[in-house]
Amino acid sequence: MTNLNSFKQAATLFGEPARAAMIWELFEGKPVTASELAMAANITPQSASSHLKKLVEAGILTVSKQGKYKYFVYARPEIAVAVETLANVFSAPRELSRTQKQVRAARSCYDHLAGQAGVQVTEAFLAKGFIADHPTQPREFAVTAEGLDWFGTLGINTGQLQTAKRPLALKCIDWTEKRPHLAGSLGAALLQCYLKEGWFRKVYQKRSLQLTSKGEAEFKRLLNIDVKP
């Protein structure tokens, strides 16, 4: 009954259009002010305040104050996975614009790589035996011994990631590709690595990511895959 009540509460919170718009506005993981969220939802600041209070009380968002402004973010990374999954379930096939094609090709899903590139890299990890389906947790990947070593060559301390409260390797169903990409603390660490090494560049004020010629060459060298820009 507890799970059913939680589901009903989540459905009520996510199902209200203004709250849904504000939740989606926070998807990139950056703190957003209450006034910006009000504009995104096309409602008054007073209405936004009421909605945001409910989302904070439900544990979906957290709020911090800096000066006279309140900033909101997801309370847990798993909220982003839930949002991505809901977008996947209810998205309808349609002709994609140029911007939408860029988002589909490569984008950040909260804090990890998604889109065609994210799925392609994840499937390469599976083919190489660096990750595998988790034997007991269907929503997670298991990282193999070979994977621990390989990710270490990228400078990723998987031992440290395993001690975090966040799951190491989550399966996040990609809303454009309908297949899982790698999320969790490992997925986040990999995206930071890609950005630091210059394999991808962030596109200003957009969720899409731009694959660089260096990234294209490195994915070919290390994983033997052709990730196209």
N, C-alpha and C positions, 0 to 999 in steps of 0.2 A: 504493500500500500504506500510505503514511503516513496518508492520509485515512481509510482503512478502520480502521487501528489507533486513530486518534483517535475515530472513531465508536464503536468497541467500548468504549473507555475511558469515553466520555461515557454510553453506554447502561448500563454497569455502575454508574457513579456515580449517575445519575439514577434508575435502576430500583430501587434499594434503598429500601424504604418509609421508613425513618427519615431517610435522607439527603434523600429527596424532600420530606418534611415540613419539614425544616430549610431547604431551598432555597426552598420556597414561603413560609415564614415571613419570609424576607428580601426578599420581592418589593417591598415598599413603598420600599426603598432606605435605610431607617434602620439604623444600626448596632445589632446585637442581641447580647446577651451569650451566652456558651456555656450558662449555666444556663437562660436563657429558651428557647434553642433545644432544649435537652434536654427541657424541659417540653412544648414544642410537638410534639416527636416521641414523647413519652411513653416516654423511655428514661432510663437512669441517666446522671449526669454523666460517668462513666468511659466509657460507650459513646459518648456524644456527642463526647467529646474525640477518640476514635479516628476517628470518622466525619469530624469537622471537619478533622482533620489531613490526611486523604486528599483532601478537597475543596480545601484550601489548596495542597497539593502539586500537584494537577492544574490549578491556576490558575483555578479556578471562584470561590473566595472569597479574600479577603485578611483579615488579622487585625491588630489594633492593640491595645496594652495601655494601659489607664489605671488607675493604682493597682493594685488586686488583680484587676481584671476584664479579660477579653479580649472585644473587640468584633469582630464579623464583618460583612462586607458583600460584595456581588458584586465580583469583581475587575475586571470591565468591564461597561459598560452593555449590551453585546451579549448578556450572559448573561440579562438580563431579557427581551430579545426572544426568545431561545430558549425560555425558560420559558413566555412568553405563547403562543408558537407550539405548544408541546407541549400546553398546556391546550386550545388550539383544536382540535388534531387528535383528542384523546381525550375531549373533552367530549361528553356525551350529552344529547339534548333532554329537558327536564323542566319541570314546572310551577315557576315562580319564586316565591320568597317575596317579601315587601315589601322586605327588605334586599337580596335579589339583584336585584330590579328597580331599586333605587337604584344598585347597582353597575353594572348594565347601562346605565343612563341616562348616567352620567358618573362616571368614576373616574380615578385616576392609575395608569398602567402604568409602574411604576418611577419615572420622572421626567417623563412626558409625558401628555397628555390622551388618554384612551381611552373606550371605550363608544360608545353611540349619538352622543353629542356629538362625540367625537373623530373618528369616521368622517364625520359630517355636515360638520364644519369642514374636514376634509381634502378631501372631495369638492367643497366650495365653492372651496377653493384651486385645485383642478384645473380647475373650470369657469371661474374667473376668469383662468386662465393664469398663476397665480403659481408653480405647480409643474407638472411634467410627468413622465411616465415617463422614466427615465434611458435614454439610447440604448445604453449598454454594460453597465450594472449593473442586472440585473433586480430586485435587492432594495433598490434605492434610487430616490428621486425626484431629478430635476434641478430646481434653483431657477432660474427664468427671470429675465431682466433686470427685467421688471415686478415679479416677486416680490421681488427684492432691494430695489427701491425701496419697495414696499408694506410689507414687514416693517420697513424702516428707519423708516417713519412711526410704528411702535409702539415705537421706541427700541431695536430689536434690531440689533446690529452684526454683520451676516452675514459681513462681511469678516474679523472677528476669529474668528468661529465656523469659518470655512473653514480657518483655520491650525491648528485643534486636531487632535489625533490621531483624535478620534472622527468618524465619518461625519456629514456635515451633515444629510442628510434620508433617513432609513431608512424602508422600508415595514415596518410591524409588523402582522401579521395579527391583527385583533381577535378574541379567543376567543369573544365573544358575538355579534358581528355578522358574522363570517366574511369581513370585507373589511378592507383595510389602513387604518390610521391613521398619522399622521405621527410618527415617532420621531427619533432622532439628536439632535445638538446643537441643531438648530433647533427640534425638537419640545419639548425641555427648556426652551429659552429662551422659547418661546411660553407654556408652562404657567406659568412664573414671572411672565411679563407678565400673564396672566389673573388670577393670584392677587394680584399687586401692585396691579393696577388695580381689584380688587374685582369681577371678572366671575364668578369662582367662589370659593367658600369651602370649606376643608377641613372634613370632618366628623370630629369628635374620635374618634381611635382606630379610624377606618375608612378603607378605600380609596376610598369614594365621595366625590364632589365635589358641592357644591350650587351650581347655577346661580343667580345673583342677578338681580333685576329689571334692574340696570344692565347685566349681561352679556347678558341677553336683548335689551335695546334696542340694545346696541353690535353684536352679531352681525347683527341685522336691518339696522342702518344701514350697516355696513361691508361685509357679505357678502351681504345680502339673503336671509338664511336665518332660519327660525323654530326656534331651539334651545329646546325646551320643558324646564322644570324637572322 
